Amino acid sequence: MGGEGYIVEFTKDYDVPKDVKDADFKYVLGKEDLENILPFIQNKMASSRTVAEFIIHYAITDCTPAWLDDIPNKQ
């Protein structure tokens, strides 16, 4: 399971651009949401894949995953 993701700017109507929708990409989180949740994992010894899984979990459930506490902090 893998996929691509893009950071895009909303249109002036605060919508996802048509070409992004036409490519079957889905809106996950806004910039402000990411800015609010990334501090929870930035000081953890997490791979880029784990950070992606963290973001996806949050996008789906609207809460941080329980497994976050199992990741050691950076020294």
N, C-alpha and C positions, 0 to 999 in steps of 0.2 A: 504494500500500500504506500503510495507516494503521490505527490502532487506538487503543483506550482502554486505560488501565491504572488500577489502583486499589491503594492501600495499605490493607491490611486486617489486623485482628488475628486470630490463630488462635483457634479455639475452645478450651475448657478441655481438650480432648483433643488439642491441637496439630494441628488440621486446618484446612483452608480452610473458611470458613462455607458452608453448603449453598446459600444464595441466590447466592453468588459462583460456585460450581460449576455451579449450574443455569443461570446466565447464560453458561456456556461459557468462563469465564475460567480461565487456567492459572496455577499457581504458578511464579514465576520465581526470585526470590531472597529470602532472609531479610534482616532489618534488619542483622544482624551482617555478612553478606556485603557488603551495600552500604556499610556503614561502613568495611570493609576495602579495597574497591576504588576508592571515589570519590576518595581522595587522589591516585590515579594521574592523574586527569584534571582535578582542580580547579584546578590552576595552568596549564592549557593554554587557549589561545584557542579554545575549542570552543563551538559553538552548542548549544542544548538538544537539537536533533535528533542531533547528534554524541554528546552524552552518552548519549542513549537508545540509539543504535546501539552504543556502548561497553558499556553494561549488558547489552544483548541478546547481544552477542558473547560477553561473559564468561559469561552464563547458559548459553549453548549449548556453549561450548568449554572452560569452566573455566580460561581463561587470558586475559590482556590481548591485544588485537590488535596486530599488528606496525605497523599504520599509526599507532598512538599516538605513536610517535617522530617522525612527519612533521608533527605539529601543533606550531606554535610555542608557547613558553611565554609567559605573560602578563608584561608588563613591570613 
